[in-house]
């Protein structure tokens, strides 16, 4: 293993580190003090200032704050410095007469941008109107040995505009810690993501759902059309799969008598990476006894609207330059009607895979199943056109192994997917609860798809046994948290809403 080789800038910081130690100063002390965040200090001062507005008396607010040094201006006997914590920033006034010659010189000569410090003093407002702290004492909390990329400011049309130091977007993702440190808007992005998750959790909890955790390592994967990651348990001498869905485990709980259940967690799919796909992603799935997919549609509208309000305070948002209105109710359109509208092809007039392939203007050289061709047709002609929130309903039975058939149409099932801004957001069913029908669907899929096809699902005999004990009618739902966060924060790539997205090796 090779040791870190510091560059010239880092070497200078190491020299300052050693100088601090030689001066008897611990650059990484064990204890810190903080009475206020920067935001709390400013708020308390402004409140006291307002209370004394009609008098000559000045506020007397003392505070000890901590944060990262983000600017230093040396004016001789006075040093101006800004520090930033997780709540805001505050200016430090470090006067030689206030802190003493030695302390003043230590800050002047040994503190760099990126270092963490603690500062105590009285809060006041400068002649320029900026709330600041008149430092009476300070100490270093952490010496930064590598300089952060420094953001630059320039004047545009008379206003100061801050430019990120990162010009390489991929490097931002690889060094997310540095990205967060220098770009407050990135930190705000992940606070917004947390609001999305909290709003979803609150919505489901208020409806009486129970939040649970199901296995990530599974002996049989299922519940979605995806290729799993495979691992091996040495002690048990057993191959296991990282889950691609929570579905079958959650529905086992429905069979066990938990009438409303949900999980928010990570799924893993061994598939391509794109602007809307990452090998691991966060998903919410819920199942409700005695609901059908109409009940689930209503809940979906309300839940997404609640998340949007939590983040934006409005249901009218912009995504990728498009105006989107999330106000319920959302339109419902059958898959057949949507494909016919945008492609001109009525797939029910082409009931074999070869016939449908010819109507699409291609040969079915890959031997794809009829339902899979319909899905391809939808993806090419319809999905990009669905900008406003839309529920596409009534999917072909072949590509929906866990949904109930429409009584008057055995070729279609009660399934819907929600689309917004040309992107699939969620997937839901009136869940199949007939164990014999479910077993036959598993068998049909094995015959329909090649053994190595990513769309096939292995037969889960334990799930079938749970169904045979009796499963109430229920509606089920799954939605990617990452895509919803993209939508609600106007980010056009999933990497912007993941703290540590998967990237190719350099």
TAHUMO-V912296 format. One record per backbone hydrogen bond with DSSP energy under -0.5 kcal/mol. CO is the residue of the C=O (numbers start at 1). NH is the residue of the N-H. E is the energy in kcal/mol with one decimal. If there is no record, write none. Layout:
BEGIN
<<CO | NH | E> <CO | NH | E>>
END
This chain:
BEGIN
<<4 | 6 | -0.7> <7 | 11 | -2.5> <8 | 12 | -1.7> <9 | 13 | -1.4> <10 | 14 | -2.1> <11 | 15 | -2.0> <12 | 16 | -1.7> <13 | 17 | -2.3> <14 | 18 | -2.3> <15 | 19 | -2.1> <16 | 20 | -2.3> <17 | 21 | -1.9> <18 | 22 | -2.5> <19 | 23 | -1.6> <20 | 25 | -2.7> <21 | 24 | -1.7> <24 | 26 | -0.5> <25 | 27 | -0.7> <26 | 29 | -0.6> <27 | 143 | -0.5> <37 | 41 | -2.5> <38 | 42 | -2.2> <39 | 43 | -2.6> <40 | 44 | -2.7> <41 | 45 | -2.1> <42 | 46 | -2.8> <43 | 47 | -2.1> <44 | 48 | -2.3> <45 | 49 | -2.8> <46 | 50 | -2.2> <47 | 51 | -1.9> <48 | 52 | -1.2> <50 | 53 | -1.3> <52 | 55 | -2.0> <60 | 62 | -0.6> <61 | 123 | -3.0> <63 | 121 | -1.9> <64 | 35 | -2.0> <64 | 36 | -1.8> <65 | 119 | -2.7> <67 | 117 | -2.5> <68 | 84 | -2.3> <69 | 114 | -2.9> <71 | 82 | -1.2> <73 | 75 | -0.7> <73 | 80 | -2.8> <75 | 77 | -1.0> <77 | 96 | -2.5> <78 | 75 | -2.6> <78 | 80 | -0.5> <79 | 94 | -2.5> <80 | 73 | -3.2> <81 | 92 | -4.7> <82 | 70 | -2.8> <82 | 71 | -1.2> <83 | 90 | -2.2> <84 | 68 | -2.9> <88 | 85 | -2.4> <90 | 83 | -2.4> <91 | 133 | -2.4> <92 | 81 | -1.8> <92 | 94 | -0.7> <93 | 95 | -0.8> <93 | 135 | -2.2> <94 | 79 | -2.0> <95 | 98 | -0.5> <95 | 99 | -2.2> <96 | 100 | -2.1> <100 | 104 | -2.3> <101 | 105 | -2.3> <102 | 106 | -2.1> <103 | 107 | -2.1> <104 | 108 | -2.2> <105 | 109 | -2.5> <106 | 110 | -2.5> <107 | 111 | -1.3> <112 | 115 | -1.9> <115 | 69 | -3.4> <116 | 141 | -3.3> <116 | 142 | -1.6> <117 | 67 | -1.8> <118 | 139 | -2.1> <119 | 65 | -2.8> <120 | 136 | -3.1> <120 | 137 | -1.3> <121 | 63 | -2.4> <122 | 134 | -3.0> <123 | 61 | -0.5> <124 | 132 | -3.2> <126 | 129 | -1.9> <130 | 126 | -2.4> <131 | 91 | -0.9> <132 | 124 | -2.4> <133 | 93 | -2.8> <133 | 135 | -1.1> <134 | 122 | -1.2> <137 | 120 | -2.8> <139 | 118 | -2.8> <142 | 116 | -2.5> <142 | 144 | -0.6> <143 | 145 | -0.6> <149 | 151 | -0.5> <152 | 163 | -3.9> <154 | 156 | -0.6> <154 | 161 | -3.7> <156 | 159 | -1.9> <159 | 156 | -3.6> <161 | 154 | -2.3> <163 | 152 | -1.8> <165 | 167 | -0.7> <167 | 169 | -0.8> <168 | 172 | -1.4> <169 | 173 | -1.4> <170 | 174 | -2.2> <171 | 175 | -2.3> <173 | 176 | -0.8> <175 | 178 | -0.8> <175 | 179 | -2.2> <176 | 180 | -3.0> <177 | 181 | -1.6> <178 | 182 | -1.9> <179 | 183 | -1.8> <182 | 184 | -0.6> <183 | 186 | -1.0> <183 | 187 | -1.3> <184 | 188 | -2.5> <185 | 189 | -1.5> <186 | 190 | -1.3> <187 | 191 | -1.5> <188 | 192 | -2.2> <189 | 193 | -1.8> <190 | 194 | -1.7> <191 | 195 | -1.7> <192 | 196 | -1.8> <193 | 197 | -2.1> <194 | 198 | -2.5> <195 | 199 | -2.5> <196 | 200 | -2.2> <197 | 201 | -2.6> <198 | 202 | -2.8> <199 | 203 | -2.3> <200 | 204 | -2.3> <201 | 205 | -2.8> <202 | 206 | -2.3> <203 | 207 | -0.8> <204 | 207 | -0.6> <204 | 209 | -2.2> <205 | 208 | -1.9> <209 | 211 | -0.5> <210 | 262 | -2.4> <216 | 218 | -0.6> <216 | 243 | -2.2> <218 | 241 | -2.6> <224 | 226 | -1.0> <227 | 270 | -3.3> <229 | 242 | -2.0> <231 | 240 | -2.5> <232 | 234 | -0.7> <233 | 237 | -1.1> <233 | 238 | -1.6> <238 | 233 | -3.1> <240 | 231 | -3.1> <241 | 218 | -2.9> <243 | 268 | -2.7> <246 | 250 | -2.2> <247 | 251 | -2.4> <248 | 252 | -1.5> <249 | 253 | -1.2> <250 | 254 | -1.5> <251 | 255 | -2.1> <252 | 256 | -1.3> <253 | 258 | -2.3> <254 | 257 | -1.3> <257 | 259 | -1.0> <259 | 289 | -3.4> <260 | 210 | -2.3> <261 | 287 | -2.5> <262 | 212 | -2.3> <263 | 285 | -2.1> <265 | 283 | -3.0> <267 | 281 | -2.0> <269 | 271 | -2.1> <274 | 277 | -0.9> <275 | 494 | -3.0> <277 | 274 | -1.4> <279 | 269 | -2.8> <281 | 267 | -2.7> <282 | 481 | -2.3> <282 | 482 | -0.8> <283 | 265 | -2.2> <284 | 479 | -2.3> <285 | 263 | -2.2> <286 | 477 | -2.1> <287 | 261 | -2.3> <288 | 291 | -1.4> <288 | 475 | -2.1> <292 | 295 | -0.5> <292 | 296 | -1.8> <293 | 297 | -1.9> <294 | 298 | -1.8> <295 | 299 | -2.1> <296 | 300 | -2.6> <297 | 301 | -2.3> <298 | 302 | -2.0> <299 | 303 | -2.8> <300 | 304 | -2.6> <301 | 305 | -2.1> <302 | 306 | -2.2> <303 | 307 | -2.1> <304 | 308 | -2.4> <305 | 309 | -2.4> <306 | 310 | -1.9> <307 | 311 | -1.6> <308 | 312 | -3.4> <308 | 313 | -0.7> <309 | 313 | -1.2> <315 | 317 | -0.7> <315 | 326 | -2.9> <317 | 324 | -3.1> <319 | 322 | -1.9> <322 | 319 | -2.8> <324 | 317 | -2.7> <324 | 326 | -0.6> <331 | 391 | -3.0> <333 | 393 | -2.4> <334 | 338 | -2.4> <335 | 339 | -2.6> <336 | 340 | -2.3> <337 | 341 | -2.4> <338 | 342 | -2.1> <339 | 343 | -2.5> <339 | 344 | -0.7> <339 | 345 | -0.7> <340 | 344 | -1.3> <344 | 346 | -0.5> <345 | 347 | -0.8> <346 | 349 | -2.2> <347 | 350 | -1.6> <352 | 356 | -2.3> <353 | 357 | -2.5> <354 | 358 | -2.1> <355 | 359 | -2.0> <356 | 360 | -1.7> <357 | 362 | -2.6> <358 | 361 | -1.3> <363 | 365 | -1.8> <364 | 367 | -1.5> <369 | 373 | -1.9> <370 | 374 | -1.8> <371 | 375 | -2.0> <372 | 376 | -2.1> <373 | 377 | -2.5> <374 | 378 | -2.4> <375 | 379 | -2.4> <376 | 380 | -2.0> <377 | 381 | -2.3> <378 | 382 | -2.2> <378 | 383 | -2.0> <382 | 385 | -2.2> <382 | 386 | -0.7> <383 | 386 | -1.4> <385 | 387 | -1.7> <386 | 422 | -3.1> <387 | 421 | -2.9> <389 | 331 | -0.8> <390 | 392 | -0.6> <390 | 419 | -2.6> <391 | 333 | -2.8> <391 | 393 | -0.6> <392 | 417 | -2.0> <393 | 335 | -2.8> <395 | 413 | -2.6> <396 | 399 | -1.1> <397 | 400 | -1.8> <400 | 403 | -1.3> <402 | 432 | -2.9> <404 | 414 | -2.9> <406 | 409 | -2.3> <409 | 406 | -0.8> <409 | 412 | -1.5> <411 | 397 | -2.7> <412 | 406 | -2.3> <413 | 395 | -0.8> <413 | 415 | -1.8> <414 | 430 | -2.5> <415 | 394 | -1.1> <416 | 428 | -2.6> <417 | 392 | -2.7> <418 | 425 | -3.6> <418 | 426 | -1.2> <419 | 390 | -2.0> <420 | 423 | -1.2> <423 | 420 | -2.3> <425 | 480 | -1.1> <426 | 418 | -1.4> <427 | 478 | -2.3> <428 | 416 | -2.3> <429 | 431 | -0.9> <429 | 476 | -2.1> <430 | 404 | -2.9> <431 | 474 | -0.5> <433 | 435 | -0.7> <434 | 438 | -2.5> <435 | 439 | -2.1> <436 | 440 | -2.0> <437 | 441 | -2.2> <438 | 442 | -2.2> <439 | 443 | -2.1> <440 | 444 | -2.9> <441 | 445 | -2.4> <442 | 446 | -1.9> <443 | 447 | -1.7> <444 | 448 | -2.5> <445 | 449 | -2.4> <450 | 453 | -1.9> <453 | 456 | -1.3> <459 | 461 | -0.9> <460 | 464 | -1.9> <461 | 465 | -2.1> <462 | 466 | -2.1> <463 | 467 | -2.1> <464 | 468 | -2.0> <465 | 469 | -1.2> <467 | 470 | -1.6> <473 | 290 | -4.0> <474 | 431 | -2.1> <475 | 288 | -2.4> <476 | 429 | -1.8> <477 | 286 | -1.8> <478 | 427 | -2.5> <479 | 284 | -2.6> <479 | 481 | -0.5> <480 | 484 | -1.8> <481 | 485 | -2.4> <482 | 486 | -2.4> <483 | 487 | -2.4> <484 | 488 | -2.5> <485 | 489 | -1.6> <486 | 490 | -0.6> <486 | 491 | -2.3> <487 | 490 | -0.7> <493 | 496 | -1.5> <494 | 497 | -1.3> <495 | 498 | -0.6> <498 | 501 | -0.6>>
END
